[in-house]
Amino acid sequence: MQKRTTPSEALLRKYPEQVVLVTTRSADGRPNVMAVGWVAIASSDPPMFVLGIDDGAYTYELITRTKEFVVAFPSERMARETLFAGSHSGRDKDKFAEAGIGAEPAALVKAPLVADAVANFECVLVEISRPGDCPLVMGKVVAAHAHEDTSLRRLYTTAKGHTLGGVRAAAGGE
Ligand SMILES: Cc1cc2nc3c(=O)[nH]c(=O)nc-3n(C[C@H](O)[C@H](O)[C@H](O)COP(=O)(O)O)c2cc1C
């Protein structure tokens, strides 16, 4: 039976939640990476992602300028790196270098791939809408890459406050 409550109280029950890394590259060639939990597939043909990205994030600024980005699914071994990417701004630091996140060149965009991610999706910006308080960034996938190690599992946010961990199938994972 359901008990009526507030949206914020009910949202505490949504975990585990997927988390992705979004990479970008500035005009002067510096790469950046941020963590994003507000992500969904927005179209299958053509494949598209929609991301909720705060307009105060450096990533938002770089996407509006360069019109491209990469969506990477971090592996469950990348909890520390993902937390770092999600709690520091690339305005004043090189998060790839400081967190030890490996990068590989993408095929069609300047933003880098995340070397140890389960999968990477190169995206070009389609549109940004703002139905509520958060800009929704829509990107069309122009190239995709998957890690050769198919046993790698995805990282999830396991609780409010950005607690991160792997989620096994037996615990309700994908
Ligand atoms: C697990 C996790 C999920 C996050 N999800 C989002 C999100 O969906 N949208 C957002 O704007 N920020 C999110 N953040 C916060 C950003 O990653 C954070 O503000 C980051 O420092 C922005 O980096 P940038 O300024 O280099 O772009 C999340 C952080 C963590 C740790």
The ligand as an ORCA input file, in Angstrom:
! r2SCAN-3c Opt
* xyz 0 1
  C      27.302     11.220     -8.483
  C      27.145     12.645     -8.927
  C      26.094     12.994     -9.767
  C      25.934     14.319    -10.199
  N      24.897     14.619    -11.040
  C      24.785     15.875    -11.539
  C      23.760     16.172    -12.495
  O      22.975     15.320    -12.898
  N      23.707     17.445    -12.965
  C      24.574     18.443    -12.548
  O      24.467     19.587    -13.021
  N      25.548     18.171    -11.648
  C      25.687     16.910    -11.141
  N      26.680     16.619    -10.252
  C      27.576     17.696     -9.817
  C      28.630     18.056    -10.869
  O      29.311     16.904    -11.338
  C      29.616     19.065    -10.239
  O      28.954     20.300    -10.047
  C      30.899     19.262    -11.027
  O      31.845     19.860    -10.149
  C      30.770     20.133    -12.263
  O      32.039     20.151    -12.879
  P      32.472     21.248    -13.953
  O      32.301     22.626    -13.310
  O      33.914     20.935    -14.229
  O      31.598     21.086    -15.141
  C      26.842     15.318     -9.775
  C      27.913     14.951     -8.924
  C      28.058     13.645     -8.503
  C      29.200     13.280     -7.592
*
